[in-house]
Amino acid sequence: MRAVLLVDDHRVFADALAFALDAQPDLRCVAVAGSVRGALDAAAGCAFDVAIVDLNLPDGGGLTVVGRLRSLRPDALLIVLTGHDQPGLAERARRVGADVFLPKDDALRSVLDAIRGAEPSSEALPRLSPREREVLALLAAGRPATRIASELELSVHTVRDHLKSIRSKLGVQSQLDAVLAADRLGLVARADRFR
């Protein structure tokens, strides 16, 4: 039985999700909180294996909660839900400790799959190296491999190796699909910011 801490200030949504979690044979919602303070109090008072955190809370940002929960329970699975599509938000969530980033309007099945370890292919956060993120940012800005190599002072062969690794981690076949996937996940700023 996996214990789930749910942090969301929309009471109807939180109650519905808690009910859905409790209806699963292998899951149990052990606490519901609607604020940063409530989340941290609940986390200190109960054992949890999974935390589902909304980023928009009345007394602060959910990223603060994610960072504190990661420190408190290093082995917990931290899932971020958000209704906001902001460039770079998924990457910021990953940096503070989130394991999975999901749109709030995703189907319940996506949340359940994430909890059970079946990463949603479209929104799981890939672990890109700092150099891969640099290459991806330049690719998103429309730079060809030769120009990326020149700007980063790398060989074209090395850049192509990075591009191959990026495509593999993002689960895509082409460089265009890599840029589209990275944009959707918030892994790089939108291309027009580089012009």
Z-matrix of the N, CA and C atoms (Angstrom, degrees):
N
C 1 1.467
C 2 1.529 1 108.99
N 3 1.339 2 116.78 1 122.86
C 4 1.458 3 120.55 2 179.51
C 5 1.524 4 109.51 3 -97.20
N 6 1.323 5 115.19 4 128.33
C 7 1.458 6 121.80 5 -179.05
C 8 1.528 7 109.64 6 -88.71
N 9 1.334 8 115.91 7 130.51
C 10 1.463 9 121.40 8 -175.13
C 11 1.524 10 110.88 9 -118.12
N 12 1.324 11 115.95 10 129.72
C 13 1.462 12 123.16 11 171.10
C 14 1.524 13 107.14 12 -99.42
N 15 1.321 14 116.91 13 127.57
C 16 1.460 15 122.25 14 -177.15
C 17 1.525 16 109.45 15 -114.33
N 18 1.339 17 115.87 16 125.47
C 19 1.465 18 121.01 17 -178.72
C 20 1.526 19 108.45 18 -122.35
N 21 1.334 20 115.96 19 108.34
C 22 1.460 21 121.10 20 -179.47
C 23 1.519 22 108.48 21 -160.89
N 24 1.342 23 117.78 22 134.02
C 25 1.458 24 119.83 23 -176.97
C 26 1.523 25 113.70 24 -88.53
N 27 1.345 26 117.36 25 -6.31
C 28 1.467 27 119.89 26 175.37
C 29 1.530 28 108.19 27 -86.13
N 30 1.309 29 115.77 28 101.77
C 31 1.464 30 120.69 29 -168.51
C 32 1.534 31 112.78 30 -60.87
N 33 1.328 32 117.06 31 -41.98
C 34 1.472 33 119.80 32 -178.94
C 35 1.525 34 110.04 33 -63.80
N 36 1.343 35 116.56 34 -44.99
C 37 1.458 36 120.72 35 178.06
C 38 1.526 37 110.62 36 -62.41
N 39 1.335 38 116.51 37 -46.61
C 40 1.472 39 120.75 38 -178.07
C 41 1.527 40 111.01 39 -61.97
N 42 1.343 41 116.50 40 -43.95
C 43 1.469 42 119.61 41 179.76
C 44 1.531 43 111.31 42 -64.22
N 45 1.328 44 116.50 43 -40.23
C 46 1.469 45 120.07 44 179.60
C 47 1.528 46 110.76 45 -65.65
N 48 1.344 47 116.42 46 -42.86
C 49 1.460 48 119.42 47 179.77
C 50 1.520 49 110.83 48 -67.75
N 51 1.326 50 117.59 49 -40.37
C 52 1.467 51 120.79 50 177.82
C 53 1.527 52 110.32 51 -61.30
N 54 1.331 53 116.80 52 -42.81
C 55 1.469 54 120.99 53 177.87
C 56 1.524 55 110.77 54 -61.10
N 57 1.351 56 115.98 55 -43.63
C 58 1.467 57 120.32 56 -179.67
C 59 1.527 58 111.17 57 -64.60
N 60 1.328 59 116.62 58 -39.43
C 61 1.467 60 120.00 59 178.63
C 62 1.525 61 110.75 60 -65.21
N 63 1.335 62 116.63 61 -44.64
C 64 1.468 63 120.68 62 -179.56
C 65 1.529 64 112.45 63 -65.53
N 66 1.327 65 116.62 64 -22.20
C 67 1.466 66 120.37 65 178.74
C 68 1.532 67 111.97 66 -77.17
N 69 1.323 68 117.17 67 -11.82
C 70 1.466 69 120.76 68 178.78
C 71 1.526 70 109.32 69 -82.89
N 72 1.327 71 117.35 70 140.76
C 73 1.470 72 119.12 71 -177.26
C 74 1.525 73 114.04 72 -68.92
N 75 1.331 74 117.52 73 -20.40
C 76 1.464 75 120.67 74 -174.90
C 77 1.527 76 113.71 75 -111.83
N 78 1.346 77 117.16 76 7.38
C 79 1.459 78 120.44 77 -176.94
C 80 1.521 79 110.69 78 -129.59
N 81 1.345 80 115.26 79 151.52
C 82 1.461 81 120.49 80 176.12
C 83 1.520 82 108.90 81 -146.88
N 84 1.328 83 116.68 82 125.49
C 85 1.461 84 120.84 83 176.45
C 86 1.533 85 107.84 84 -80.29
N 87 1.330 86 116.57 85 112.86
C 88 1.466 87 120.16 86 -174.45
C 89 1.525 88 112.77 87 -92.98
N 90 1.339 89 117.66 88 -17.88
C 91 1.464 90 120.18 89 178.74
C 92 1.516 91 109.65 90 -164.00
N 93 1.345 92 115.00 91 147.33
C 94 1.461 93 121.96 92 175.00
C 95 1.524 94 107.09 93 -125.88
N 96 1.328 95 116.62 94 131.05
C 97 1.456 96 121.25 95 178.35
C 98 1.525 97 108.91 96 -130.00
N 99 1.338 98 116.00 97 150.12
C 100 1.460 99 119.77 98 -177.53
C 101 1.509 100 114.43 99 -117.41
N 102 1.344 101 116.47 100 13.28
C 103 1.463 102 119.95 101 -178.61
C 104 1.525 103 109.20 102 -153.85
N 105 1.331 104 115.15 103 169.23
C 106 1.470 105 119.42 104 176.76
C 107 1.519 106 109.65 105 -61.49
N 108 1.326 107 116.95 106 -50.11
C 109 1.470 108 120.68 107 -178.93
C 110 1.524 109 111.03 108 -60.55
N 111 1.332 110 116.36 109 -44.88
C 112 1.460 111 119.76 110 179.54
C 113 1.519 112 111.76 111 -62.23
N 114 1.329 113 116.63 112 -38.52
C 115 1.468 114 120.96 113 179.60
C 116 1.521 115 111.00 114 -64.18
N 117 1.325 116 116.41 115 -44.95
C 118 1.465 117 119.95 116 -178.28
C 119 1.522 118 111.14 117 -69.27
N 120 1.335 119 117.23 118 -37.29
C 121 1.472 120 120.45 119 175.35
C 122 1.523 121 110.55 120 -63.58
N 123 1.346 122 116.58 121 -45.06
C 124 1.465 123 120.53 122 -179.91
C 125 1.526 124 110.81 123 -63.68
N 126 1.339 125 116.14 124 -42.20
C 127 1.469 126 120.11 125 -178.84
C 128 1.519 127 111.53 126 -63.48
N 129 1.333 128 116.03 127 -34.88
C 130 1.466 129 119.84 128 179.45
C 131 1.524 130 111.58 129 -73.21
N 132 1.342 131 116.24 130 -24.37
C 133 1.454 132 119.66 131 -174.46
C 134 1.509 133 116.28 132 -101.20
N 135 1.321 134 118.74 133 -2.61
C 136 1.460 135 119.60 134 -179.08
C 137 1.525 136 110.51 135 -144.61
N 138 1.312 137 115.21 136 153.10
C 139 1.465 138 120.29 137 175.55
C 140 1.524 139 107.78 138 -87.07
N 141 1.334 140 116.26 139 135.21
C 142 1.462 141 119.78 140 178.35
C 143 1.523 142 109.18 141 -140.73
N 144 1.323 143 114.47 142 149.23
C 145 1.462 144 121.22 143 177.06
C 146 1.521 145 111.21 144 -100.67
N 147 1.340 146 115.29 145 -25.96
C 148 1.465 147 122.16 146 -175.71
C 149 1.518 148 108.24 147 -137.25
N 150 1.333 149 116.16 148 139.82
C 151 1.470 150 120.22 149 171.11
C 152 1.520 151 108.07 150 -124.91
N 153 1.322 152 115.26 151 133.57
C 154 1.466 153 122.12 152 175.62
C 155 1.519 154 106.08 153 -112.13
N 156 1.331 155 116.69 154 117.39
C 157 1.465 156 121.27 155 -170.06
C 158 1.529 157 111.15 156 -123.09
N 159 1.332 158 115.49 157 125.16
C 160 1.464 159 121.42 158 171.41
C 161 1.529 160 107.25 159 -80.67
N 162 1.328 161 117.96 160 141.94
C 163 1.461 162 120.10 161 -177.19
C 164 1.515 163 113.58 162 -81.97
N 165 1.338 164 117.77 163 -19.30
C 166 1.458 165 120.39 164 -176.15
C 167 1.524 166 109.50 165 -103.08
N 168 1.337 167 116.59 166 99.30
C 169 1.461 168 121.75 167 -178.46
C 170 1.527 169 109.20 168 -119.28
N 171 1.337 170 117.69 169 152.50
C 172 1.464 171 119.89 170 -172.03
C 173 1.528 172 114.82 171 -67.07
N 174 1.330 173 117.92 172 -26.70
C 175 1.470 174 119.65 173 -175.77
C 176 1.526 175 112.81 174 -113.09
N 177 1.328 176 116.49 175 21.18
C 178 1.460 177 119.17 176 178.66
C 179 1.512 178 110.57 177 151.32
N 180 1.310 179 115.05 178 -179.81
C 181 1.455 180 120.06 179 -177.93
C 182 1.516 181 112.72 180 -88.63
N 183 1.323 182 114.29 181 147.43
C 184 1.457 183 119.90 182 177.76
C 185 1.517 184 113.39 183 -65.17
N 186 1.350 185 117.32 184 -22.18
C 187 1.464 186 119.14 185 177.85
C 188 1.527 187 110.51 186 -62.86
N 189 1.330 188 117.20 187 -32.97
C 190 1.466 189 120.82 188 175.51
C 191 1.520 190 110.03 189 -61.94
N 192 1.331 191 115.29 190 -43.63
C 193 1.469 192 120.26 191 179.00
C 194 1.530 193 110.34 192 -62.24
N 195 1.338 194 116.17 193 -45.32
C 196 1.468 195 120.07 194 -178.73
C 197 1.522 196 110.56 195 -58.90
N 198 1.327 197 116.57 196 -46.60
C 199 1.464 198 119.82 197 179.77
C 200 1.518 199 112.63 198 -60.91
N 201 1.333 200 116.98 199 -42.89
C 202 1.473 201 120.38 200 -179.97
C 203 1.524 202 111.38 201 -68.71
N 204 1.341 203 116.46 202 -39.61
C 205 1.463 204 119.17 203 178.56
C 206 1.520 205 110.91 204 -65.51
N 207 1.333 206 117.43 205 -37.42
C 208 1.460 207 120.48 206 178.27
C 209 1.527 208 110.30 207 -62.05
N 210 1.340 209 117.09 208 -39.58
C 211 1.465 210 120.54 209 177.89
C 212 1.525 211 111.53 210 -68.80
N 213 1.331 212 115.12 211 -39.74
C 214 1.461 213 120.09 212 -177.14
C 215 1.525 214 112.48 213 -71.26
N 216 1.351 215 116.48 214 -41.54
C 217 1.459 216 121.46 215 -178.23
C 218 1.530 217 108.86 216 -133.39
N 219 1.331 218 116.93 217 83.63
C 220 1.472 219 120.88 218 -175.45
C 221 1.525 220 114.31 219 -57.15
N 222 1.342 221 117.19 220 -28.33
C 223 1.459 222 120.00 221 -176.19
C 224 1.528 223 114.00 222 -93.25
N 225 1.318 224 117.36 223 -2.72
C 226 1.469 225 119.68 224 -178.40
C 227 1.528 226 110.48 225 -71.11
N 228 1.321 227 115.33 226 151.73
C 229 1.464 228 122.02 227 173.43
C 230 1.528 229 107.38 228 -87.09
N 231 1.331 230 116.78 229 122.40
C 232 1.462 231 121.07 230 -177.94
C 233 1.521 232 109.72 231 -111.65
N 234 1.329 233 114.99 232 117.32
C 235 1.465 234 122.27 233 -178.27
C 236 1.521 235 108.42 234 -112.10
N 237 1.320 236 116.25 235 126.10
C 238 1.458 237 121.48 236 178.64
C 239 1.523 238 109.14 237 -101.25
N 240 1.336 239 115.78 238 131.38
C 241 1.465 240 122.43 239 173.13
C 242 1.522 241 107.74 240 -113.19
N 243 1.318 242 116.71 241 139.21
C 244 1.452 243 118.42 242 175.59
C 245 1.521 244 110.93 243 -150.38
N 246 1.308 245 115.20 244 148.03
C 247 1.456 246 120.87 245 174.51
C 248 1.511 247 111.53 246 -97.31
N 249 1.345 248 116.78 247 3.60
C 250 1.464 249 121.43 248 -175.71
C 251 1.521 250 110.06 249 -108.04
N 252 1.330 251 117.02 250 128.91
C 253 1.464 252 122.27 251 178.43
C 254 1.523 253 108.71 252 -102.31
N 255 1.322 254 116.62 253 81.64
C 256 1.457 255 121.33 254 -179.50
C 257 1.515 256 109.70 255 -107.21
N 258 1.339 257 117.69 256 134.61
C 259 1.462 258 120.04 257 177.64
C 260 1.528 259 110.59 258 -57.32
N 261 1.311 260 116.48 259 133.88
C 262 1.452 261 121.25 260 176.08
C 263 1.511 262 114.99 261 85.13
N 264 1.348 263 118.25 262 -7.12
C 265 1.461 264 120.13 263 -175.97
C 266 1.519 265 111.74 264 -65.83
N 267 1.324 266 117.09 265 -41.85
C 268 1.461 267 119.85 266 179.17
C 269 1.520 268 111.17 267 -62.75
N 270 1.317 269 116.38 268 -40.60
C 271 1.467 270 120.07 269 179.60
C 272 1.524 271 111.10 270 -66.04
N 273 1.335 272 117.68 271 -40.10
C 274 1.473 273 120.43 272 177.38
C 275 1.526 274 110.21 273 -64.07
N 276 1.327 275 116.57 274 -39.83
C 277 1.463 276 120.00 275 177.93
C 278 1.531 277 110.44 276 -62.50
N 279 1.330 278 116.38 277 -42.23
C 280 1.464 279 120.00 278 179.53
C 281 1.521 280 110.92 279 -63.08
N 282 1.342 281 116.31 280 -40.18
C 283 1.464 282 119.35 281 -177.00
C 284 1.526 283 112.28 282 -64.17
N 285 1.340 284 117.74 283 -31.41
C 286 1.464 285 118.71 284 179.71
C 287 1.522 286 112.59 285 -89.34
N 288 1.351 287 117.39 286 -3.15
C 289 1.458 288 118.22 287 172.94
C 290 1.507 289 117.05 288 128.04
N 291 1.337 290 119.46 289 -0.96
C 292 1.469 291 120.59 290 179.67
C 293 1.524 292 110.64 291 -67.55
N 294 1.318 293 115.24 292 141.74
C 295 1.464 294 120.79 293 177.01
C 296 1.520 295 111.96 294 -94.51
N 297 1.335 296 116.43 295 -35.34
C 298 1.462 297 121.93 296 -176.41
C 299 1.525 298 108.49 297 -137.69
N 300 1.318 299 116.33 298 141.50
C 301 1.469 300 122.73 299 179.83
C 302 1.520 301 106.95 300 -123.30
N 303 1.334 302 117.68 301 120.25
C 304 1.466 303 121.55 302 -177.03
C 305 1.523 304 111.11 303 -129.31
N 306 1.339 305 116.77 304 141.65
C 307 1.471 306 119.33 305 171.43
C 308 1.527 307 109.35 306 -65.61
N 309 1.310 308 115.97 307 144.38
C 310 1.458 309 119.97 308 -176.71
C 311 1.518 310 112.29 309 -65.99
N 312 1.332 311 116.76 310 -25.04
C 313 1.461 312 119.27 311 -178.98
C 314 1.531 313 112.57 312 -89.25
N 315 1.342 314 117.79 313 8.04
C 316 1.460 315 120.29 314 174.91
C 317 1.528 316 109.83 315 -64.74
N 318 1.300 317 115.64 316 158.38
C 319 1.457 318 120.68 317 178.69
C 320 1.528 319 110.58 318 -67.37
N 321 1.316 320 115.90 319 152.25
C 322 1.462 321 121.64 320 176.31
C 323 1.521 322 110.65 321 -53.35
N 324 1.336 323 117.14 322 -35.24
C 325 1.467 324 121.12 323 -179.24
C 326 1.525 325 111.48 324 -56.94
N 327 1.340 326 118.00 325 -37.32
C 328 1.468 327 121.10 326 178.78
C 329 1.521 328 110.96 327 -63.38
N 330 1.334 329 116.59 328 -40.91
C 331 1.467 330 120.76 329 178.56
C 332 1.530 331 109.79 330 -65.56
N 333 1.320 332 116.33 331 -46.12
C 334 1.465 333 119.88 332 -179.49
C 335 1.525 334 111.37 333 -63.70
N 336 1.326 335 116.70 334 -41.11
C 337 1.465 336 120.09 335 177.39
C 338 1.520 337 111.06 336 -61.90
N 339 1.337 338 116.72 337 -41.71
C 340 1.459 339 120.72 338 179.52
C 341 1.528 340 110.80 339 -63.01
N 342 1.332 341 116.58 340 -42.91
C 343 1.466 342 120.56 341 179.39
C 344 1.521 343 110.91 342 -62.18
N 345 1.310 344 115.59 343 -39.99
C 346 1.466 345 120.13 344 -176.13
C 347 1.527 346 113.11 345 -84.55
N 348 1.324 347 116.18 346 0.51
C 349 1.453 348 118.76 347 174.40
C 350 1.505 349 115.50 348 94.57
N 351 1.338 350 117.80 349 -0.15
C 352 1.461 351 120.27 350 174.46
C 353 1.518 352 106.31 351 -88.99
N 354 1.328 353 116.75 352 93.45
C 355 1.458 354 120.53 353 -172.66
C 356 1.513 355 110.94 354 -62.29
N 357 1.328 356 118.13 355 130.50
C 358 1.457 357 120.25 356 175.37
C 359 1.519 358 109.03 357 -63.00
N 360 1.306 359 117.76 358 123.16
C 361 1.459 360 120.69 359 -171.62
C 362 1.517 361 112.78 360 -61.67
N 363 1.332 362 117.59 361 -29.18
C 364 1.459 363 118.18 362 -175.36
C 365 1.523 364 112.99 363 -83.90
N 366 1.330 365 118.69 364 -24.23
C 367 1.454 366 118.22 365 -171.58
C 368 1.525 367 115.00 366 -126.32
N 369 1.330 368 118.78 367 1.53
C 370 1.445 369 119.57 368 176.19
C 371 1.527 370 108.15 369 -64.68
N 372 1.306 371 116.24 370 143.21
C 373 1.458 372 119.61 371 -175.46
C 374 1.522 373 110.69 372 -89.39
N 375 1.327 374 118.27 373 112.27
C 376 1.458 375 120.80 374 178.33
C 377 1.518 376 110.41 375 -73.38
N 378 1.318 377 115.40 376 152.36
C 379 1.462 378 121.22 377 179.07
C 380 1.516 379 109.25 378 -95.87
N 381 1.315 380 117.16 379 92.62
C 382 1.459 381 121.71 380 177.94
C 383 1.520 382 109.22 381 -91.34
N 384 1.325 383 115.78 382 141.63
C 385 1.462 384 120.07 383 175.91
C 386 1.521 385 109.00 384 -71.64
N 387 1.349 386 117.46 385 161.51
C 388 1.469 387 119.47 386 176.65
C 389 1.532 388 112.17 387 -55.25
N 390 1.330 389 117.92 388 -40.61
C 391 1.466 390 120.42 389 179.97
C 392 1.527 391 110.60 390 -67.26
N 393 1.334 392 117.11 391 -39.65
C 394 1.467 393 119.60 392 177.23
C 395 1.519 394 111.06 393 -62.54
N 396 1.341 395 117.50 394 -37.33
C 397 1.461 396 120.21 395 177.74
C 398 1.532 397 111.02 396 -65.77
N 399 1.340 398 116.37 397 -37.53
C 400 1.471 399 119.24 398 176.76
C 401 1.526 400 110.97 399 -63.74
N 402 1.331 401 115.75 400 -45.91
C 403 1.465 402 120.25 401 179.36
C 404 1.525 403 110.03 402 -62.04
N 405 1.324 404 116.84 403 -42.94
C 406 1.455 405 121.49 404 -179.07
C 407 1.529 406 111.36 405 -64.42
N 408 1.336 407 116.63 406 -40.12
C 409 1.464 408 120.14 407 179.09
C 410 1.525 409 110.93 408 -61.96
N 411 1.324 410 116.53 409 -42.33
C 412 1.466 411 119.71 410 179.45
C 413 1.525 412 111.03 411 -70.22
N 414 1.329 413 116.48 412 -36.85
C 415 1.458 414 120.24 413 176.14
C 416 1.530 415 109.72 414 -61.68
N 417 1.331 416 116.54 415 -43.02
C 418 1.468 417 121.63 416 179.54
C 419 1.525 418 111.52 417 -64.31
N 420 1.346 419 116.15 418 -26.27
C 421 1.459 420 120.24 419 178.30
C 422 1.521 421 112.02 420 -84.39
N 423 1.337 422 116.29 421 3.54
C 424 1.454 423 120.19 422 175.09
C 425 1.513 424 115.46 423 92.22
N 426 1.338 425 117.24 424 11.47
C 427 1.461 426 119.78 425 -179.32
C 428 1.524 427 110.58 426 -78.80
N 429 1.346 428 118.31 427 136.08
C 430 1.466 429 120.76 428 172.31
C 431 1.530 430 110.00 429 -76.28
N 432 1.327 431 116.42 430 166.02
C 433 1.465 432 121.46 431 -176.65
C 434 1.523 433 112.38 432 -55.49
N 435 1.352 434 117.06 433 -39.83
C 436 1.465 435 119.69 434 -178.39
C 437 1.524 436 111.27 435 -64.58
N 438 1.327 437 116.56 436 -39.49
C 439 1.477 438 120.39 437 179.56
C 440 1.533 439 110.37 438 -70.91
N 441 1.340 440 117.02 439 -39.17
C 442 1.468 441 120.59 440 177.29
C 443 1.528 442 108.98 441 -59.90
N 444 1.340 443 115.79 442 -44.80
C 445 1.466 444 120.39 443 179.54
C 446 1.520 445 110.79 444 -58.21
N 447 1.327 446 115.71 445 -44.05
C 448 1.466 447 120.32 446 -179.10
C 449 1.531 448 111.31 447 -65.03
N 450 1.330 449 116.56 448 -45.61
C 451 1.467 450 120.12 449 -176.66
C 452 1.526 451 112.75 450 -68.04
N 453 1.339 452 116.75 451 -33.62
C 454 1.470 453 120.31 452 -179.06
C 455 1.525 454 112.56 453 -96.75
N 456 1.344 455 115.80 454 2.11
C 457 1.468 456 121.66 455 -179.72
C 458 1.530 457 111.06 456 56.53
N 459 1.332 458 114.75 457 48.72
C 460 1.460 459 122.82 458 177.58
C 461 1.521 460 108.48 459 -121.86
N 462 1.329 461 116.28 460 164.40
C 463 1.463 462 118.97 461 172.75
C 464 1.523 463 108.82 462 -77.67
N 465 1.326 464 116.82 463 154.62
C 466 1.458 465 121.21 464 177.09
C 467 1.534 466 109.32 465 -60.20
N 468 1.318 467 116.84 466 -37.52
C 469 1.468 468 121.09 467 178.87
C 470 1.543 469 110.57 468 -59.71
N 471 1.332 470 116.66 469 -43.98
C 472 1.474 471 120.73 470 179.54
C 473 1.528 472 110.72 471 -64.84
N 474 1.323 473 116.82 472 -41.94
C 475 1.466 474 120.35 473 178.35
C 476 1.522 475 109.90 474 -61.48
N 477 1.330 476 116.70 475 -43.39
C 478 1.472 477 119.36 476 179.24
C 479 1.520 478 111.63 477 -64.13
N 480 1.335 479 117.39 478 -34.62
C 481 1.470 480 120.45 479 174.68
C 482 1.522 481 110.66 480 -63.56
N 483 1.341 482 116.14 481 -42.32
C 484 1.466 483 119.75 482 177.85
C 485 1.532 484 110.82 483 -63.32
N 486 1.327 485 116.49 484 -42.27
C 487 1.467 486 120.50 485 179.68
C 488 1.525 487 110.86 486 -63.08
N 489 1.327 488 116.47 487 -39.92
C 490 1.468 489 120.46 488 177.78
C 491 1.528 490 110.25 489 -62.96
N 492 1.330 491 117.06 490 -43.46
C 493 1.464 492 121.48 491 179.01
C 494 1.528 493 111.09 492 -64.38
N 495 1.341 494 116.03 493 -41.55
C 496 1.473 495 120.31 494 178.97
C 497 1.525 496 110.37 495 -61.47
N 498 1.343 497 116.84 496 -46.49
C 499 1.472 498 120.30 497 179.38
C 500 1.524 499 110.32 498 -59.98
N 501 1.325 500 116.42 499 -41.17
C 502 1.466 501 120.61 500 -179.78
C 503 1.532 502 111.04 501 -63.89
N 504 1.324 503 116.77 502 -46.60
C 505 1.466 504 120.81 503 -178.12
C 506 1.528 505 112.10 504 -66.34
N 507 1.337 506 115.99 505 -32.71
C 508 1.460 507 119.79 506 179.33
C 509 1.525 508 112.64 507 -86.27
N 510 1.344 509 116.05 508 -8.39
C 511 1.461 510 120.17 509 178.71
C 512 1.509 511 113.93 510 69.93
N 513 1.343 512 116.20 511 36.34
C 514 1.462 513 120.63 512 -178.95
C 515 1.523 514 110.03 513 -125.84
N 516 1.347 515 115.78 514 165.89
C 517 1.454 516 120.67 515 -176.30
C 518 1.526 517 113.67 516 -101.35
N 519 1.338 518 117.29 517 -28.55
C 520 1.461 519 119.46 518 -174.05
C 521 1.523 520 110.82 519 -120.13
N 522 1.341 521 114.95 520 163.27
C 523 1.453 522 120.27 521 177.94
C 524 1.527 523 111.12 522 -66.89
N 525 1.335 524 117.32 523 -36.40
C 526 1.458 525 120.16 524 177.24
C 527 1.529 526 110.58 525 -62.12
N 528 1.333 527 116.70 526 -44.28
C 529 1.466 528 120.10 527 178.07
C 530 1.527 529 110.97 528 -63.42
N 531 1.338 530 116.61 529 -34.22
C 532 1.470 531 120.33 530 177.48
C 533 1.524 532 110.48 531 -62.83
N 534 1.341 533 116.11 532 -43.81
C 535 1.466 534 120.22 533 179.16
C 536 1.525 535 110.40 534 -64.53
N 537 1.329 536 117.16 535 -43.78
C 538 1.463 537 120.79 536 -179.77
C 539 1.523 538 111.26 537 -63.67
N 540 1.342 539 116.63 538 -43.54
C 541 1.470 540 120.55 539 179.44
C 542 1.523 541 110.48 540 -64.73
N 543 1.322 542 116.95 541 -43.40
C 544 1.465 543 120.76 542 -179.52
C 545 1.524 544 110.94 543 -64.17
N 546 1.325 545 117.21 544 -39.15
C 547 1.458 546 121.07 545 178.09
C 548 1.525 547 110.47 546 -63.81
N 549 1.340 548 116.46 547 -44.70
C 550 1.464 549 120.87 548 179.64
C 551 1.525 550 111.60 549 -61.66
N 552 1.340 551 116.58 550 -37.76
C 553 1.458 552 121.45 551 -178.26
C 554 1.526 553 112.71 552 -83.84
N 555 1.346 554 116.53 553 -7.83
C 556 1.450 555 119.24 554 -178.99
C 557 1.512 556 113.83 555 75.08
N 558 1.338 557 117.60 556 23.97
C 559 1.456 558 120.74 557 -177.04
C 560 1.519 559 112.75 558 -78.26
N 561 1.304 560 117.67 559 -22.44
C 562 1.466 561 121.11 560 175.59
C 563 1.511 562 107.48 561 -138.14
N 564 1.315 563 115.23 562 157.02
C 565 1.464 564 119.26 563 174.35
C 566 1.516 565 108.35 564 -65.88
N 567 1.308 566 116.93 565 155.95
C 568 1.452 567 119.84 566 -179.21
C 569 1.518 568 110.45 567 -61.94
N 570 1.327 569 115.42 568 148.20
C 571 1.462 570 122.08 569 -170.76
C 572 1.520 571 112.65 570 -54.88
N 573 1.337 572 117.93 571 -33.57
C 574 1.465 573 118.36 572 -175.18
C 575 1.519 574 112.05 573 -68.74
N 576 1.328 575 118.32 574 -14.03
C 577 1.458 576 120.50 575 177.48
C 578 1.522 577 112.06 576 -74.57
N 579 1.329 578 116.64 577 -14.08
C 580 1.448 579 120.14 578 -177.99
C 581 1.525 580 111.38 579 -96.69
N 582 1.314 581 118.16 580 -3.85
C 583 1.462 582 120.38 581 -176.08
C 584 1.513 583 111.08 582 -89.39
